[in-house]
Amino acid sequence: MSINATLIIQMIVFAILVWFTMRFVWPPLTAALDERAKKIADGLSAADKAKSDLAAANQRVEQQLSAARDDAAKRLADAERLAQQMIEEAKSRASDEGSKIIAAAKAEAEQEAVKAREVLREQVAGLAVKGAEAILRREVNASVHAELLSRLKTEL
């Protein structure tokens, strides 16, 4: 065989191999590569969509957290205001009660003072009567009267 015939046979075999490869091997390979590229593209688009969804969810969470913080601050301020109001009301009631107690104590002290004065008047009247009785029983003598009056004075 000559080099030319071998070269032609090799070219024919190569052409048959190229035709066979293009006809039966190449289409499944390109289909597999296209499918793989499509899956990768779908995965990337899903990742991008998930990333944007995550960003939107984070933004919603931040808004909700901000709203919750504002609500909590508002409720805390309301609670503090209510507590302050309750304290003021309690102080006012305590002041009123204190005033009532003081007024009652003053009235009671006044009554006790009136009772004490009354008792003293009764005792003074009794002593005066005793003194007058003692004076009338004895003879009328200025020195004796002065002595009785001084004793009466010390008893008062």
Secondary structure, 3 states (H helix, E strand, C coil): CCHHHHHHHHHHHHHHHHHHHHHHHHHHHHHHHHHHHHHHHHHHHHHHHHHHHHHHHHHHHHHHHHHHHHHHHHHHHHHHHHHHHHHHHHHHHHHHHHHHHHHHHHHHHHHHHHHHHHHHHHHHHHHHHHHHHHHHHCCCCHHHHHHHHHHHHHHC
